Amino acid sequence: MTKKSNPITVSTDNMETITEDQFVFLNKIMAEYEEGMLALNSLGDHTVTFYGGSRVPIGSDNYKAIALIAEKFGRMGWGCVTGGGPGVMSAALEGVKKGGGKAISFMISIKGEPPFNQPDVAIRFDNFSARKYALRQSDVFIYAPGGIGTLDELMENITLMNTRKMPIKSIFLFNKAFWAPYTAWFETLVYKEKLADKSFLDLIKVVDTPEEIFAALRLTK
């Protein structure tokens, strides 16, 4: 017979206080959250967050399409939120500025992503958690082709919405050819093995044109 072990209990009376390093770290995270929220408040009532790869070439079809989408949002008075690197992020910032909208760049301290130099506000984060929280406060999320970071942001936001840890918001995956294997993976493998509910993909819309986005949002300009 296997002997049952007693459950482990933790008494707060025996807990140690946090160390000085931990205290400094916590305060730094809190400061980044606060700075991000204050910056977002400067963008007006409606904002759109653009996610996508930093390696998307300037002048490519994806680059030009994202710039056009961002420009249309800018003309409607929406603010643009994105990262600070090149590629899709620069396209979004360029576009919304061309449309007369405000732009904010939430940069992250990693190598290989020099900041774009034209946002109205630029903030550099050291902690991904604070940056992710700030990025996902928008009303609409647009995901252009990207790499691991883009997929990470997408999966986290879908998971949070699916588990009701954040409000349901509009998510668009731009470029059907690029995102087709992603949605097919869910449909042919994940759903087949009953590893996720089929409503998971109902949270996203896969589109190929700016018009599809604005029609779904019932926005015209």
C-alpha positions in Angstrom: 0.0 0.0 0.0 1.3 3.4 -0.9 1.6 5.7 2.0 -0.3 9.0 1.5 1.8 12.1 2.2 0.4 14.9 4.2 -0.5 18.0 2.2 2.0 20.9 2.4 0.7 24.0 4.2 2.3 27.4 4.1 1.9 29.9 6.9 2.2 33.6 6.1 3.8 33.9 9.6 6.8 32.0 8.4 7.2 33.8 5.1 10.3 35.9 4.6 10.1 39.5 3.4 11.1 40.2 -0.1 14.7 41.0 -0.8 15.9 44.5 -1.8 16.5 43.3 -5.3 13.0 41.9 -5.5 11.6 45.2 -4.2 13.5 47.2 -6.8 12.3 44.9 -9.5 8.7 45.1 -8.5 8.8 48.9 -8.3 10.3 49.0 -11.8 7.5 46.9 -13.2 4.9 49.0 -11.5 6.5 52.2 -13.0 6.5 50.7 -16.5 2.8 49.8 -16.1 2.0 53.3 -15.0 4.0 54.9 -17.7 2.3 52.8 -20.4 -1.2 53.6 -19.1 -0.5 57.3 -19.0 0.9 57.2 -22.6 -2.2 55.4 -23.8 -4.5 58.0 -22.3 -2.9 60.5 -24.7 -4.2 58.8 -27.8 -7.9 59.5 -27.5 -11.0 57.3 -27.3 -10.1 54.6 -29.9 -6.8 52.8 -30.6 -5.6 50.0 -32.8 -2.6 47.8 -32.1 -0.5 46.5 -34.9 1.6 43.3 -34.4 4.0 41.8 -37.0 7.5 41.0 -38.0 10.4 43.4 -37.7 12.0 41.7 -40.8 9.1 42.6 -43.2 11.0 44.6 -45.9 10.2 48.2 -46.6 8.2 48.5 -49.8 6.9 44.9 -49.7 3.2 44.2 -50.2 2.8 43.5 -46.5 4.5 46.7 -45.6 2.5 48.8 -47.9 -0.8 47.2 -46.9 -0.2 47.8 -43.2 0.8 51.4 -43.8 -2.4 51.9 -45.8 -4.6 50.3 -43.0 -2.9 52.4 -40.4 -3.4 55.6 -42.5 -7.1 54.9 -42.8 -7.4 54.5 -39.0 -5.5 57.7 -38.6 -7.9 59.6 -40.9 -10.7 58.3 -38.6 -9.1 59.8 -35.6 -7.8 56.5 -34.2 -4.5 56.3 -32.4 -2.0 53.7 -33.4 -0.1 51.5 -30.9 2.8 49.2 -31.9 6.3 48.2 -31.2 9.5 50.2 -31.8 11.3 48.2 -34.4 11.4 48.2 -38.2 9.2 46.2 -40.5 5.5 46.1 -39.7 5.9 48.4 -36.7 7.5 51.2 -38.8 4.8 50.7 -41.5 2.0 51.1 -39.0 3.6 54.2 -37.5 4.3 55.8 -40.8 0.8 55.1 -42.0 -1.1 56.5 -39.0 1.0 59.6 -39.0 0.3 60.1 -42.7 -3.4 59.9 -41.9 -3.1 62.6 -39.3 -3.5 60.2 -36.3 -1.4 59.9 -33.2 1.2 57.1 -32.9 2.8 55.5 -29.9 5.7 53.2 -29.9 6.2 50.7 -27.1 9.7 49.5 -27.5 11.4 46.6 -25.8 15.1 46.4 -24.7 16.3 43.7 -27.1 19.0 43.6 -29.8 18.3 44.1 -33.4 15.3 46.5 -33.3 16.3 50.1 -33.6 13.4 52.5 -32.8 11.4 54.3 -35.4 11.9 58.0 -35.0 8.4 59.5 -35.6 5.9 58.4 -33.0 4.2 61.0 -30.8 5.3 59.0 -27.7 8.0 56.4 -27.4 8.5 54.3 -24.3 11.2 51.7 -23.8 10.2 48.7 -21.6 12.6 46.3 -19.9 9.8 43.8 -19.0 7.8 42.0 -21.6 4.8 41.6 -19.2 4.3 45.3 -18.8 4.7 46.0 -22.6 2.3 43.2 -23.5 -0.3 44.6 -21.1 0.0 48.1 -22.7 -0.2 46.8 -26.2 -3.4 44.9 -25.6 -5.4 47.8 -24.2 -6.5 48.8 -27.7 -10.0 48.2 -29.2 -8.7 46.4 -32.3 -5.7 44.1 -32.9 -4.2 43.6 -36.4 -1.6 40.9 -36.9 0.5 41.0 -40.0 2.9 38.3 -41.0 5.6 37.8 -38.3 7.7 35.4 -36.4 7.8 33.9 -33.0 7.1 37.1 -31.2 4.1 37.8 -33.2 2.7 34.3 -32.6 3.4 34.7 -28.9 1.4 37.9 -28.7 -1.4 36.3 -30.7 -1.7 33.1 -28.7 -1.6 35.0 -25.4 -4.3 37.4 -26.4 -6.6 34.7 -27.8 -6.0 32.6 -24.6 -6.9 35.6 -22.3 -10.0 36.3 -24.3 -11.0 32.7 -24.4 -10.6 32.4 -20.6 -12.4 35.7 -20.1 -9.3 37.3 -18.5 -9.7 40.2 -20.9 -12.6 41.6 -22.9 -13.4 40.2 -26.3 -11.9 42.4 -28.9 -11.6 42.3 -32.7 -8.6 40.4 -33.9 -7.6 40.4 -37.6 -5.0 38.2 -39.2 -3.8 40.0 -42.3 -2.7 38.0 -45.4 -4.7 34.8 -45.8 -1.9 32.9 -47.5 0.5 33.4 -44.5 -2.1 32.5 -41.8 -3.7 29.6 -43.6 -1.3 27.0 -42.1 -1.9 28.4 -38.6 -5.7 28.1 -38.8 -5.4 24.7 -40.6 -3.2 23.4 -37.7 -6.1 24.2 -35.3 -8.8 22.7 -37.6 -6.9 19.5 -38.6 -4.9 18.7 -35.4 -6.0 20.6 -32.3 -9.7 20.2 -32.9 -9.4 16.6 -34.2 -7.7 15.7 -30.9 -10.2 17.7 -28.9 -7.5 19.8 -27.4 -9.4 23.0 -27.7 -12.9 24.2 -28.2 -13.9 25.1 -31.8 -15.0 28.5 -30.6 -11.3 29.4 -30.2 -10.9 30.4 -33.8 -14.2 32.3 -33.7 -12.2 35.1 -32.0 -10.2 35.9 -35.1 -11.0 37.0 -38.7 -8.5 36.2 -41.5 -8.5 39.0 -44.1 -6.6 39.9 -47.3 -7.6 43.6 -47.8 -8.0 46.7 -45.7 -11.7 46.9 -46.9 -12.5 43.6 -45.2 -11.2 45.0 -41.9 -13.2 48.2 -42.0 -16.3 46.5 -43.3 -16.2 44.0 -40.3 -15.8 47.0 -37.9 -18.5 48.9 -39.8 -16.1 51.8 -40.2 -16.1 53.9 -43.4 -14.1 56.9 -44.4 
